[in-house]
Amino acid sequence: MSFIAIFGILIVLWGVLTYNKLVMLRGRIDNSWAQIDVQLKRRFNLIPNLVSSVKGYTKHEKKTLEEVTASRTKYLSAKTPEEKLGANSELTG
């Protein structure tokens, strides 16, 4: 009879310990997901800043590319050495 009682107590104790461990693991999972959410929000909040930075450089780069293309076209269409020298001067600044 005492063997059955001890076995029953051990089963209940094992059940309580297992339940507590599962609750603890669930808490760790929730905490991990919260940390992932924080990092993703931080990452997505950086995107508008990156886009605005790229837009600023795009305007400058477009102007530069147009100037280089115009200078190249002038150089390729130049017939005399003076015209080629002038086109080269535009390109080098």
C-alpha positions, 0 to 999 in steps of 0.5 A: 500500500505504501509503495502505491502511495509513494509511486502516486506521489512521484507521478504527481511530483513529476507532472508538476515539475514537467508542467513548470518546465513547460511553462518556463520554456513557453516564457523563453519562447515568448521572450525570444519572439519579442526580441525578434520583433524588436530587431525587425521593427528597428530594421524596418524603421531604418528603411525610410532613412536609407531610401531618403539617403539614396534619393539625395545621392540619386539626384547628384549621380544623375546630374554627374552621369548626364555631364559625363555622357555629354562630355563623351558625346562631345569628344566622340563627335569632335573633329579637331584636336582643339575640340577634343581637348575642350571636351576632355577639359569638361570631363576632368573639371 
